[in-house]
Each structure stands twice: as structure tokens, then as C-alpha cells.
Amino acid sequence: MRNSCISSKNTNLNSIQDAYKDFLNDPILAKRNSLLIELSNIIKSNDIREETVNEFLAHSYSLIDYMSQHDAKISKCDR
């Protein structure tokens, strides 16, 4: 009986995850999280070489550009 209850809960969780898959897999949040991990790794390793910083900045600017494009698409939808 307990196993079937656990199985039922897992099924419910899977269906909830499927229903909110697009929300949970937000590409902007994923890119931001990746950027934060990259920054954390730079800080931990104390790697402040110019090329490392420039690479991080390039990734940061890429995220800003991506967010700007996303905002522009949303603005077009509001018209």
C-alpha cells in the first residue's frame, strides 16, 4: 500500500513538472545561473587574469543582449 502511495505521489509530481516545464526551464534564469556559477568559480580560484575577466564580461553582455531581445518581443506583444 505504501509503495503505491509513493508511486502516486511521484506520478503527481511528474505531471506538475510537465505542466510547468516551460516555467521551470526559464532560459533567462538558466543563463543567469550559469553566469553566477562562472563568477563563483572565478572567485574561488582567484583567477583574475584579463582574459578570464573579459570572457566573463562577454558572457554577461550576452545575457544582457538576450534579455533585451526578450523584452523587445514582449513589448511587441503588448501593442
matplotlib code that plots the C-alpha trace (Angstrom):
import matplotlib.pyplot as plt

x = [0.0, 2.8, 4.6, 1.5, 1.1, 4.7, 4.2, 1.1, 2.9, 5.8, 3.3, 1.6, 5.0, 5.9, 2.7, 3.1, 6.7, 5.4, 2.7, 5.2, 8.1, 8.4, 8.2, 10.7, 13.2, 13.3, 16.2, 17.0, 17.2, 19.3, 21.8, 21.8, 22.5, 25.3, 26.8, 26.7, 28.4, 31.1, 31.6, 31.7, 34.4, 36.4, 36.2, 37.1, 40.1, 41.1, 41.7, 41.7, 43.6, 42.5, 41.3, 39.2, 37.6, 37.0, 35.4, 33.1, 32.2, 31.4, 29.1, 27.5, 26.9, 25.5, 22.9, 22.0, 21.6, 19.4, 17.2, 16.9, 15.8, 13.3, 11.9, 11.6, 9.5, 7.3, 6.8, 5.7, 3.0, 1.6, 0.7]
y = [0.0, 2.4, 1.8, 2.6, 5.8, 6.8, 5.9, 8.0, 11.0, 10.6, 10.5, 13.6, 15.4, 14.4, 15.7, 19.0, 19.3, 18.6, 21.2, 23.9, 22.7, 25.9, 28.0, 25.8, 25.8, 29.5, 30.2, 33.6, 32.1, 29.2, 31.7, 33.8, 30.7, 29.7, 33.1, 33.1, 29.7, 31.0, 34.0, 31.8, 29.6, 32.7, 34.0, 30.6, 30.1, 33.7, 33.8, 37.5, 37.3, 39.8, 37.0, 35.4, 38.7, 39.5, 36.2, 36.6, 40.1, 38.7, 36.2, 38.9, 41.1, 38.1, 37.7, 41.4, 41.2, 38.1, 39.8, 42.9, 40.8, 39.0, 42.4, 43.6, 40.6, 41.2, 44.8, 43.9, 41.6, 44.4, 46.5]
z = [0.0, 0.9, -2.4, -4.4, -2.4, -3.1, -6.8, -7.0, -5.4, -7.9, -10.8, -9.5, -9.1, -12.7, -14.1, -12.2, -13.5, -17.1, -16.7, -15.6, -17.7, -19.6, -16.4, -14.6, -17.5, -18.0, -20.4, -18.8, -15.3, -16.7, -18.3, -15.1, -13.0, -15.4, -15.1, -11.3, -11.3, -13.6, -11.3, -8.2, -9.9, -10.8, -7.2, -5.7, -8.0, -7.6, -11.3, -12.2, -15.4, -18.0, -20.4, -17.7, -16.8, -20.4, -21.0, -18.0, -19.2, -22.7, -21.2, -19.0, -22.1, -23.9, -21.2, -21.2, -25.0, -24.7, -22.1, -24.2, -27.2, -24.9, -23.6, -27.2, -28.1, -25.1, -26.0, -29.5, -27.9, -25.8, -28.9]

ax = plt.figure().add_subplot(projection="3d")
ax.plot(x, y, z, "-o")
ax.set_aspect("equal")
plt.show()
